[in-house]
Amino acid sequence: VQLQASGGGLVQAGGSLRLSCKASGINFRLYEMGWARQAPGKQRELVATITSSGNISYADSVKGRFTISRDNTRRTLYLQMNSLTPEDTAVYYCNVRSTTYWGRGTLVTVSS
């Protein structure tokens, strides 16, 4: 199983980024997927999840600003991040929920 995350970068506060996670080696459409993040010196935090049927949940810290979605045809998971703040600075990881499969992560840095 491979999960290749991309789309991170440096953005000013108030800006937007869109993360992508391309999956291979799994029947992507069958799995619940998620995005988590880990800021320096902090524990990994689950940010958003989306089930195989499209049910979505968000952490309170990102609700109303982030949108998770998936394209089963492209086997790709997305995270649209708007109204970014410096507190969103972290390495963002995609995950096949209920498994130990994690992507390598993509760094998001939000400057004030």
Buried (B, 14 or more C-beta within 10 A) or exposed (E): EEBBBBBBEEBEEEBEBEBBBBBEEBEBEEBBBBBBBBBEEEEBBBBBBBBBEEEEBBBEEBEEBBBBBBEBEEBBBBBBBBEBEEEBBBBBBBBBBEEEBBBEBBEBBBEE
